[in-house]
Amino acid sequence: MHAPRTDAATPLYDIAGIRRMEAQAIAALGGDGFILMQRAGAAAWRFLLEHWPEARRIVVAAGPGNNGGDGYVLARHAHEAGRAVHVLHAPGQEPRSVLARRASEAFVAAGGRVLVADADPVLPACDLVVDALFGIGFDGGAESAGGALLAAVAACEDAVFALDVPSGVDASSGDVPGTAVRAERTLQFLGDHAGLATGAALDHVGCLETASLDVPEQASEGVQPVAWRLSAAALAGLLPRRARTAHKGVAGHVLVAGGEHGTGGAALLAAAAALRAGAGLVSVATRGAHVAALLARTPEAMAHAVDDPADVAPLVAAADVCAVGPGLGRGGWGEGMLAAAVDGGRALVLDADALNLLAAAPRVLPADTVLTPHPGEAARLLACTVREVERDRVAAAHALCARHGCVTVLKGAGTVVAAPDGRVWIIDAGNPGMAVGGMGDALTGVVAALRAQGLPAAEAAAAGALQHAVAGDRAAAAGGARGLLPSDLIAALRMPGEDG
């Protein structure tokens, strides 16, 4: 097996990193920040021409800071190109920064007009609204006057183009604490924002692109990403490759432990996914009542009736990886199965009720364990609320790593994969059709299969989360997202053209 090539990823930055990058770019450009602002505004104007070439009437909602300055530069270009441009700012929200004032003055000098919005503003009729209100300067709230204009932009039915960050969205965390713009497209400047890659922000950014502004390379020196975004293009380089002489023994043996009475399907889905993700052997330890159905549905799996958890120890010993939790239940049977797997000394992937049992009775886990919680399970593991988890998904994943010493896959839109050593990946794939019971069971099987094939825990978690999300997208493309089933995703886990 070869280690995954994880360099096919996009760096993501928090606000502090972007501000440092901006300062270093300005220094490299001779110390005049207006050069950078002019580049940002010009890049935004080119982007507008590319995506809304027919927009003749443009409204620019400008804030008092440098994001507003970018908007004034764009407005000047639009005005000089013969477009009808209305620039609005809220009462008392005139440009405050030196750079924003320069941009506003240049717009006015070119013949443009700046209007003060009413206290209860109604946007002029237009073809496109440019959101240049807050950018990365949004701090979780909005001044009353600025808030009214933000609400007007957020409520408008016209297409909205957000400069750098949709106003009302936290660029570092992705939190949306109140009213926020829902952009059709967002153009980031200098670098990609971590907060726009996960969580609630995804409902606001629309199509997301980045303008590097052609700054010198030294602008990013010493600026460390807080995460790396993985998209479908990275998948082939992340998956383990097989030698021509490979056999089932080198592809690993996964044991799925789960399927309490009434929930045998969860264990079946995990087992099927592990097989489709390339595990050489897959065993299932489940209640005896589920064995016949499992063999009928997935004859490639080796099903074992385990009604007494004491009997699972030999199966654990024979496996390379134990995937524990799908349909496990929280009763004595589930507790016994989890304890036997943890005590068995094998690599672990824990999901579903294994996580709920862990939250109720914490125990020391091997450092290479992978936890795969959804936000509700994460909240129970951290003894906090789901809102607190979703407020900053990257921070929550870090907290799970710190508390349990394990790799964490925090599921949801923009799945976050975090390792105890500080590495973080955010998955740029998946679709709303995957919001159905059983998808997490499939993910458990995929991650366990990649662990069994030799990937380290963090790499298996990242590659598995990406493979799972990409398969969901492929299945949705083939048959539609609405009504997408885990079995559809599992069938799409195979990659046509992959060399093994």
C-alpha positions as CSV (number, residue, x, y, z in Angstrom):
1,M,0.0,0.0,0.0
2,H,1.1,3.6,-0.7
3,A,0.4,6.5,1.7
4,P,-2.2,8.9,0.4
5,R,-1.1,12.0,-1.4
6,T,-2.7,14.8,0.6
7,D,-1.2,17.8,-1.3
8,A,-4.2,18.1,-3.6
9,A,-6.0,20.4,-1.2
10,T,-6.8,24.1,-0.8
11,P,-5.5,26.0,2.2
12,L,-8.2,27.7,4.3
13,Y,-7.5,30.6,6.6
14,D,-9.1,32.3,9.6
15,I,-9.6,36.1,9.8
16,A,-6.3,36.6,11.6
17,G,-4.5,34.7,8.8
18,I,-6.1,36.8,6.1
19,R,-5.4,40.0,7.9
20,R,-1.7,39.1,8.2
21,M,-1.6,38.1,4.5
22,E,-3.2,41.4,3.6
23,A,-0.6,43.3,5.7
24,Q,2.3,41.4,4.1
25,A,0.9,42.0,0.7
26,I,0.6,45.7,1.3
27,A,4.2,45.8,2.5
28,A,5.4,43.9,-0.5
29,L,3.6,46.4,-2.8
30,G,5.4,49.4,-1.2
31,G,3.1,50.1,1.7
32,D,0.2,51.6,-0.2
33,G,-3.0,49.6,0.8
34,F,-5.0,51.4,-1.9
35,I,-3.2,49.4,-4.5
36,L,-4.6,46.2,-3.0
37,M,-8.1,47.7,-2.7
38,Q,-8.0,48.8,-6.4
39,R,-7.0,45.2,-7.3
40,A,-9.8,43.8,-5.3
41,G,-12.4,46.1,-6.8
42,A,-11.1,45.5,-10.3
43,A,-11.2,41.8,-9.8
44,A,-14.7,42.0,-8.5
45,W,-15.8,44.1,-11.6
46,R,-14.2,41.5,-13.9
47,F,-16.1,38.8,-12.0
48,L,-19.3,40.7,-12.3
49,L,-18.8,41.0,-16.1
50,E,-18.1,37.3,-16.3
51,H,-21.2,36.1,-14.4
52,W,-23.7,38.9,-14.9
53,P,-22.8,40.4,-18.2
54,E,-26.3,41.7,-18.9
55,A,-26.6,43.6,-15.6
56,R,-27.2,47.2,-16.5
57,R,-28.6,48.5,-13.2
58,I,-26.3,47.8,-10.2
59,V,-26.9,48.6,-6.6
60,V,-23.8,48.6,-4.3
61,A,-24.5,48.4,-0.6
62,A,-21.4,49.8,1.0
63,G,-20.2,49.6,4.5
64,P,-17.9,52.0,6.3
65,G,-14.8,49.8,6.2
66,N,-12.5,48.4,3.6
67,N,-15.1,46.0,2.3
68,G,-17.1,49.0,1.4
69,G,-14.0,50.5,-0.2
70,D,-13.8,47.5,-2.5
71,G,-17.4,48.2,-3.4
72,Y,-16.7,51.8,-4.3
73,V,-13.9,50.7,-6.6
74,L,-16.2,48.2,-8.3
75,A,-18.9,51.0,-8.6
76,R,-16.4,53.3,-10.3
77,H,-15.5,50.7,-12.9
78,A,-19.2,50.0,-13.5
79,H,-20.0,53.7,-13.8
80,E,-17.2,54.3,-16.2
81,A,-18.5,51.3,-18.3
82,G,-21.8,53.1,-18.6
83,R,-23.8,51.0,-16.1
84,A,-26.4,52.7,-13.9
85,V,-24.9,52.4,-10.5
86,H,-26.5,53.3,-7.1
87,V,-24.1,53.2,-4.2
88,L,-25.9,53.2,-0.8
89,H,-24.6,53.4,2.7
90,A,-26.6,53.4,5.9
91,P,-27.1,56.7,7.9
92,G,-24.0,57.5,9.8
93,Q,-22.1,54.8,8.0
94,E,-19.9,57.0,5.7
95,P,-16.5,55.6,4.8
96,R,-14.3,55.6,7.9
97,S,-11.0,54.0,6.9
98,V,-8.5,56.1,5.0
99,L,-8.6,53.6,2.1
100,A,-12.4,53.5,1.9
101,R,-12.6,57.3,1.8
102,R,-10.1,57.3,-1.1
103,A,-12.2,54.8,-3.0
104,S,-15.4,56.8,-2.3
105,E,-13.8,60.1,-3.4
106,A,-12.4,58.4,-6.6
107,F,-16.0,57.2,-7.4
108,V,-17.5,60.6,-6.8
109,A,-14.7,62.3,-8.9
110,A,-15.6,60.0,-11.8
111,G,-19.1,61.3,-11.7
112,G,-20.7,58.7,-9.4
113,R,-23.2,59.5,-6.7
114,V,-23.4,58.1,-3.1
115,L,-26.8,57.9,-1.5
116,V,-27.7,57.6,2.1
117,A,-30.3,54.8,2.7
118,D,-33.4,55.5,4.7
119,A,-33.7,54.2,8.2
120,D,-36.0,51.5,6.7
121,P,-34.4,51.2,3.3
122,V,-35.9,49.9,0.1
123,L,-33.4,49.0,-2.5
124,P,-33.7,50.7,-5.9
125,A,-34.9,48.5,-8.8
126,C,-31.8,46.7,-10.2
127,D,-30.4,43.7,-12.0
128,L,-27.8,43.0,-9.4
129,V,-27.0,43.9,-5.8
130,V,-23.4,44.0,-4.7
131,D,-22.9,43.3,-1.0
132,A,-20.0,45.3,0.3
133,L,-21.2,45.9,3.8
134,F,-19.1,44.0,6.3
135,G,-16.7,41.5,4.7
136,I,-14.3,39.9,7.3
137,G,-15.1,42.9,9.6
138,F,-18.4,41.3,10.7
139,D,-18.1,40.7,14.5
140,G,-21.3,38.9,15.2
141,G,-23.5,42.0,15.3
142,A,-24.5,45.0,13.3
143,E,-25.0,48.6,14.2
144,S,-28.7,49.5,14.0
145,A,-28.4,51.6,10.9
146,G,-26.1,49.2,9.1
147,G,-28.3,46.3,10.3
148,A,-31.4,47.8,8.5
149,L,-29.5,48.0,5.2
150,L,-28.1,44.5,5.8
151,A,-31.7,43.3,6.3
152,A,-32.8,45.0,3.1
153,V,-30.0,43.2,1.1
154,A,-30.8,39.9,2.8
155,A,-34.5,40.2,1.9
156,C,-34.1,41.4,-1.7
157,E,-35.2,39.1,-4.5
158,D,-32.5,40.3,-6.9
159,A,-29.3,38.4,-7.5
160,V,-26.7,39.3,-4.9
161,F,-22.9,39.3,-5.4
162,A,-21.0,39.2,-2.1
163,L,-17.5,40.7,-1.9
164,D,-15.2,38.5,0.1
165,V,-17.9,37.3,2.6
166,P,-21.7,37.5,2.6
167,S,-22.5,40.1,5.2
168,G,-23.7,38.6,8.5
169,V,-21.5,35.5,8.1
170,D,-18.5,34.9,10.3
171,A,-15.6,34.2,8.0
172,S,-13.6,32.3,10.5
173,S,-16.2,30.0,12.0
174,G,-19.0,30.0,9.5
175,D,-21.5,31.1,12.1
176,V,-24.6,33.0,11.1
177,P,-25.9,34.5,14.3
178,G,-28.7,36.6,12.8
179,T,-29.7,38.2,9.6
180,A,-27.3,37.4,6.7
181,V,-27.1,37.8,3.0
182,R,-27.7,34.9,0.8
183,A,-25.5,35.5,-2.2
184,E,-25.7,33.9,-5.6
185,R,-21.9,34.1,-5.8
186,T,-19.2,35.2,-3.5
187,L,-15.7,36.3,-4.5
188,Q,-13.1,35.9,-1.8
189,F,-9.9,38.0,-1.8
190,L,-6.3,36.8,-1.2
191,G,-7.2,33.4,0.3
192,D,-10.1,31.1,1.1
193,H,-11.9,31.5,4.3
194,A,-12.3,28.5,6.6
195,G,-15.7,29.6,7.8
196,L,-17.2,29.7,4.3
197,A,-16.4,26.0,3.8
198,T,-18.6,24.5,6.5
199,G,-21.9,24.8,8.4
200,A,-24.5,27.5,8.1
201,A,-22.3,29.6,5.9
202,L,-22.9,27.1,3.0
203,D,-26.5,28.3,2.8
204,H,-25.2,31.9,2.2
205,V,-22.1,31.8,0.0
206,G,-23.6,30.5,-3.3
207,C,-20.9,29.7,-5.8
208,L,-17.6,30.5,-4.2
209,E,-14.5,31.6,-5.9
210,T,-11.2,33.3,-5.0
211,A,-9.2,36.2,-6.5
212,S,-5.6,36.0,-5.4
213,L,-5.0,39.7,-6.5
214,D,-1.7,38.7,-8.0
215,V,0.2,39.6,-4.8
216,P,3.9,38.6,-4.3
217,E,4.6,35.2,-2.9
218,Q,5.9,36.7,0.3
219,A,2.4,37.8,1.2
220,S,1.6,34.3,2.5
221,E,5.0,33.6,4.2
222,G,4.5,32.4,7.7
223,V,0.7,32.4,7.4
224,Q,-0.5,28.9,8.4
225,P,-3.8,27.6,7.2
226,V,-6.3,26.5,9.9
227,A,-7.6,23.8,7.6
228,W,-7.4,22.2,4.1
229,R,-10.3,21.8,1.8
230,L,-10.6,18.5,0.0
231,S,-12.7,18.4,-3.2
232,A,-13.5,15.5,-5.6
233,A,-10.4,16.2,-7.6
234,A,-8.3,15.1,-4.6
235,L,-9.9,11.8,-4.1
236,A,-7.8,9.6,-6.4
237,G,-4.6,10.7,-4.7
238,L,-5.9,10.0,-1.3
239,L,-7.1,6.4,-1.7
240,P,-4.6,3.5,-1.2
241,R,-3.3,1.8,-4.3
242,R,-2.9,-2.0,-4.7
243,A,-0.1,-3.9,-6.2
244,R,-0.9,-6.2,-9.1
245,T,-0.2,-9.1,-6.8
246,A,-2.6,-7.9,-4.1
247,H,-4.9,-10.5,-2.4
248,K,-7.8,-10.2,0.1
249,G,-5.4,-10.6,3.0
250,V,-3.5,-7.4,2.2
251,A,-6.8,-5.4,1.8
252,G,-7.7,-5.9,5.4
253,H,-10.4,-7.4,7.6
254,V,-13.2,-5.2,9.0
255,L,-15.5,-6.4,11.8
256,V,-18.8,-4.5,12.0
257,A,-20.2,-4.8,15.5
258,G,-23.8,-3.6,15.8
259,G,-27.4,-4.4,15.0
260,E,-29.4,-4.7,18.2
261,H,-32.9,-6.0,17.8
262,G,-34.8,-3.9,15.3
263,T,-31.8,-2.1,13.9
264,G,-30.0,-4.7,11.9
265,G,-30.1,-2.7,8.8
266,A,-27.5,-0.2,10.2
267,A,-24.9,-2.9,10.5
268,L,-25.7,-4.3,7.1
269,L,-25.2,-0.9,5.5
270,A,-21.9,-0.4,7.2
271,A,-20.7,-3.9,6.1
272,A,-21.8,-3.3,2.5
273,A,-20.0,0.1,2.4
274,A,-16.8,-1.5,3.8
275,L,-16.9,-4.0,1.0
276,R,-17.6,-1.4,-1.7
277,A,-14.7,0.7,-0.3
278,G,-12.3,-2.0,-0.8
279,A,-11.9,-4.1,2.4
280,G,-10.7,-7.6,1.6
281,L,-12.9,-9.3,4.2
282,V,-15.9,-8.0,6.2
283,S,-17.4,-9.8,9.2
284,V,-20.5,-8.7,11.0
285,A,-21.2,-9.4,14.7
286,T,-24.9,-8.9,15.2
287,R,-28.0,-10.3,16.8
288,G,-28.8,-13.8,15.5
289,A,-32.2,-12.6,14.3
290,H,-30.4,-10.5,11.6
291,V,-28.1,-13.1,10.2
292,A,-30.4,-14.5,7.5
293,A,-31.4,-11.1,6.2
294,L,-27.8,-9.9,6.1
295,L,-26.6,-12.9,4.2
296,A,-29.5,-12.6,1.7
297,R,-28.7,-9.0,1.1
298,T,-24.9,-9.1,1.3
299,P,-23.6,-12.6,0.9
300,E,-20.0,-11.3,0.6
301,A,-20.1,-10.5,4.3
302,M,-19.4,-13.1,6.9
303,A,-22.3,-12.9,9.4
304,H,-22.0,-14.1,13.0
305,A,-24.8,-14.4,15.5
306,V,-23.6,-12.9,18.7
307,D,-26.3,-12.7,21.3
308,D,-23.8,-12.8,24.2
309,P,-21.2,-10.0,24.0
310,A,-18.7,-12.4,25.6
311,D,-18.7,-14.4,22.4
312,V,-17.4,-11.5,20.2
313,A,-13.8,-11.5,21.5
314,P,-12.5,-14.1,18.9
315,L,-14.1,-12.1,16.1
316,V,-12.4,-9.0,17.3
317,A,-9.1,-10.8,17.5
318,A,-9.4,-12.0,13.9
319,A,-10.1,-8.5,12.5
320,D,-7.8,-5.6,11.7
321,V,-10.4,-2.9,12.3
322,C,-13.5,-2.9,14.4
323,A,-16.4,-0.6,13.3
324,V,-18.6,-0.3,16.3
325,G,-21.9,1.5,16.7
326,P,-24.3,1.1,13.7
327,G,-27.6,0.0,15.3
328,L,-25.7,-0.9,18.5
329,G,-28.3,0.3,21.0
330,R,-27.5,1.7,24.4
331,G,-28.5,-1.3,26.5
332,G,-26.4,-4.0,28.1
333,W,-25.7,-5.8,24.8
334,G,-24.4,-2.7,23.2
335,E,-22.3,-1.8,26.2
336,G,-20.8,-5.3,26.2
337,M,-20.0,-5.2,22.5
338,L,-18.3,-1.8,22.8
339,A,-16.2,-2.9,25.8
340,A,-15.1,-6.1,24.0
341,A,-14.0,-4.1,20.9
342,V,-12.1,-1.5,23.0
343,D,-10.4,-4.2,25.1
344,G,-9.5,-6.2,21.9
345,G,-6.7,-3.8,21.0
346,R,-7.7,-3.4,17.3
347,A,-8.1,-0.2,15.4
348,L,-11.5,1.3,16.1
349,V,-14.0,3.4,14.2
350,L,-16.8,4.4,16.5
351,D,-20.2,5.8,15.4
352,A,-23.8,6.2,16.5
353,D,-24.6,4.5,19.8
354,A,-21.0,3.7,20.5
355,L,-20.5,7.4,20.8
356,N,-23.6,7.8,22.9
357,L,-22.3,5.1,25.3
358,L,-19.0,6.8,25.3
359,A,-20.6,10.1,26.2
360,A,-22.5,8.5,29.1
361,A,-19.5,6.6,30.4
362,P,-16.2,8.0,29.0
363,R,-13.3,5.6,28.7
364,V,-9.7,5.8,27.5
365,L,-9.5,4.9,23.8
366,P,-6.5,4.1,21.6
367,A,-5.0,7.2,20.0
368,D,-5.7,5.9,16.5
369,T,-9.4,5.6,17.1
370,V,-11.7,7.4,14.7
371,L,-14.9,9.0,16.0
372,T,-17.6,9.9,13.5
373,P,-20.3,12.0,15.3
374,H,-23.1,14.0,13.9
375,P,-23.6,17.4,15.7
376,G,-26.0,15.9,18.2
377,E,-23.6,13.1,19.2
378,A,-20.8,15.7,19.2
379,A,-22.8,17.8,21.6
380,R,-23.3,14.8,23.9
381,L,-19.6,14.0,23.8
382,L,-18.6,17.6,24.7
383,A,-21.5,18.1,27.2
384,C,-22.7,21.2,25.3
385,T,-25.5,22.1,23.0
386,V,-25.8,21.4,19.3
387,R,-25.9,25.2,18.7
388,E,-22.5,25.5,20.4
389,V,-21.1,22.8,18.1
390,E,-22.5,24.4,15.0
391,R,-21.4,27.9,16.0
392,D,-17.8,26.8,15.2
393,R,-17.5,23.4,13.7
394,V,-13.7,23.4,13.4
395,A,-13.4,24.4,17.0
396,A,-15.8,21.7,18.1
397,A,-13.8,19.1,16.1
398,H,-10.6,20.3,17.8
399,A,-12.3,20.0,21.2
400,L,-13.4,16.4,20.5
401,C,-9.8,15.5,19.6
402,A,-8.5,17.1,22.8
403,R,-11.1,15.5,25.0
404,H,-10.9,12.0,23.6
405,G,-7.5,12.0,22.0
406,C,-8.9,10.6,18.8
407,V,-9.3,11.6,15.2
408,T,-12.8,13.1,14.7
409,V,-15.1,13.3,11.7
410,L,-17.7,15.9,12.5
411,K,-20.4,15.1,10.0
412,G,-22.7,17.6,8.3
413,A,-22.6,20.1,5.5
414,G,-18.9,20.7,5.1
415,T,-17.8,17.7,7.1
416,V,-14.8,18.5,9.3
417,V,-12.0,16.0,9.9
418,A,-9.6,16.8,12.7
419,A,-6.6,15.0,14.1
420,P,-5.1,15.3,17.5
421,D,-1.9,16.8,16.0
422,G,-3.9,19.8,14.8
423,R,-4.5,18.9,11.2
424,V,-7.9,19.7,9.8
425,W,-9.6,18.9,6.5
426,I,-13.0,20.2,5.4
427,I,-14.9,18.1,2.8
428,D,-16.1,20.1,-0.3
429,A,-18.5,17.5,-1.6
430,G,-21.9,16.0,-0.6
431,N,-25.5,17.2,-1.0
432,P,-28.7,17.6,0.9
433,G,-30.0,14.3,-0.4
434,M,-27.6,12.6,2.0
435,A,-29.7,13.8,5.0
436,V,-31.3,10.5,5.6
437,G,-30.9,7.7,8.1
438,G,-28.2,5.2,7.3
439,M,-25.7,7.5,5.6
440,G,-23.6,7.7,8.7
441,D,-23.5,3.9,8.9
442,A,-22.2,3.8,5.3
443,L,-19.5,6.4,6.3
444,T,-18.4,4.2,9.2
445,G,-17.9,1.3,6.8
446,V,-15.9,3.4,4.3
447,V,-13.5,4.7,7.0
448,A,-13.1,1.3,8.5
449,A,-12.3,-0.2,5.1
450,L,-9.6,2.4,4.4
451,R,-8.1,1.8,7.9
452,A,-8.0,-1.9,7.1
453,Q,-6.2,-1.2,3.8
454,G,-3.4,0.5,5.6
455,L,-4.1,4.2,5.9
456,P,-3.3,5.9,9.2
457,A,-6.3,7.0,11.2
458,A,-6.4,10.7,10.1
459,E,-5.8,9.9,6.5
460,A,-8.4,7.2,6.4
461,A,-10.9,9.5,8.0
462,A,-10.2,12.3,5.5
463,A,-10.2,10.1,2.5
464,G,-13.2,8.1,3.7
465,A,-15.3,11.2,4.4
466,L,-14.4,12.5,0.9
467,Q,-15.1,9.2,-0.9
468,H,-18.4,9.0,0.9
469,A,-19.4,12.5,-0.1
470,V,-18.3,12.1,-3.7
471,A,-20.3,8.9,-3.9
472,G,-23.3,10.8,-2.7
473,D,-22.8,13.4,-5.4
474,R,-22.4,10.7,-8.1
475,A,-25.6,8.9,-6.9
476,A,-27.5,12.2,-6.8
477,A,-26.3,13.1,-10.3
478,A,-27.5,9.7,-11.6
479,G,-30.9,9.6,-10.0
480,G,-31.6,12.9,-8.2
481,A,-30.9,14.0,-4.7
482,R,-34.5,13.8,-3.3
483,G,-35.1,10.2,-2.3
484,L,-31.4,9.3,-2.3
485,L,-30.8,6.2,-0.2
486,P,-27.7,4.9,1.5
487,S,-27.8,1.9,-0.8
488,D,-27.6,4.2,-3.8
489,L,-24.5,5.9,-2.3
490,I,-22.9,2.5,-1.5
491,A,-23.3,1.4,-5.1
492,A,-21.6,4.6,-6.2
493,L,-18.5,4.1,-4.0
494,R,-16.7,2.3,-6.7
495,M,-14.7,4.6,-9.0
496,P,-14.8,3.8,-12.7
497,G,-11.3,4.0,-14.2
498,E,-9.6,3.7,-10.8
499,D,-6.5,1.5,-10.9
500,G,-7.2,-0.1,-7.6
